[in-house]
């Protein structure tokens, strides 16, 4: 069976072509996407889903812990499939977003739990700066 169908079904949601398309777009993306990017990619897949449907799907996926909503110093949201814990490096010049997966924040979380008795449910960490391409333009 399709892994996207299985993931959707495992969260108690009905499997539809639009839900499969949205999840596959987010899973296949190397970077978080804004809603416009998601909609344009779903349209390219020739799936019959309007904007309102895609917004509802995204909200359902967030509620069911399939998708994560992100906001980086801007007033718009980005979305990504919840695959593994990672962080982001965001270029302040061009807006490029790279995943950072080799972070030792788990050790910090364990220390918080041990010293404060605080059970960490989730965290968010972003690095802001200038990507390699934009640095060469500045030089």
Beta strands, then each sheet from edge to edge (+ up, - down):
strand 1: 33-34
strand 2: 67-70
strand 3: 78-81
strand 4: 87-91
strand 5: 97-100
strand 6: 126-129
sheet 1: 1+ 3- 2+
sheet 2: 5+ 4- 6-
end
